[in-house]
Amino acid sequence: MIALAREQFAAQEVWVSCFNHNTAGLLLYPQLGFVPFGIEERRAADGSRVALVQMKLQANG
């Protein structure tokens, strides 16, 4: 998907969002070059607080 975004749409950045309970994603995305840049508070279906971590990959990444 990253290659498609860059090749067909000339994307300069690719963003992903990952919830705090998704440990596998939080560990994988930095290995692919993604850098966290923001955290949003959200509510889970049960009303508990969760964090949505936003990450981006620069064009030179």
ZIJOFEN-V433668 format. One record per residue. N is the residue number from 1. PSI is psi in degrees with one decimal (999 if undefined). OMEGA is omega in whole degrees, 0 to 359 (none if undefined). NEAR is the number of other ideal C-beta (glycine too) atoms within 12 Angstrom. Layout:
# ZIJOFEN-V433668
[[N:PSI:OMEGA:NEAR] [N:PSI:OMEGA:NEAR]]
This chain:
# ZIJOFEN-V433668
[[1:-37.3:179:14] [2:-46.9:179:22] [3:-42.2:178:11] [4:-45.1:180:11] [5:-39.7:181:18] [6:-45.6:185:18] [7:-46.1:186:11] [8:-21.1:184:10] [9:4.0:179:14] [10:38.9:180:11] [11:131.6:177:19] [12:-23.7:177:14] [13:149.1:172:22] [14:129.7:181:26] [15:144.3:171:24] [16:155.2:175:28] [17:139.8:186:24] [18:128.0:179:29] [19:151.1:185:23] [20:-26.7:180:21] [21:-5.8:179:16] [22:74.4:183:18] [23:-42.1:180:12] [24:-44.5:179:12] [25:-42.2:180:21] [26:-28.8:177:24] [27:-30.5:182:14] [28:-49.5:187:15] [29:-42.7:176:27] [30:-31.4:176:19] [31:-25.5:178:14] [32:-1.0:178:20] [33:1.0:179:19] [34:142.7:181:26] [35:128.7:178:21] [36:141.2:177:23] [37:-6.1:180:17] [38:157.3:176:16] [39:129.4:177:18] [40:137.9:174:17] [41:134.2:176:14] [42:173.9:177:19] [43:133.1:175:13] [44:170.8:181:14] [45:-31.1:180:7] [46:3.5:179:7] [47:-4.7:180:8] [48:155.2:180:13] [49:136.7:175:15] [50:159.7:179:20] [51:134.0:174:21] [52:110.9:183:24] [53:125.3:180:29] [54:135.0:181:24] [55:153.9:177:29] [56:154.1:178:26] [57:120.7:180:27] [58:161.0:181:18] [59:-32.1:180:16] [60:3.9:181:9] [61:999:none:20]]
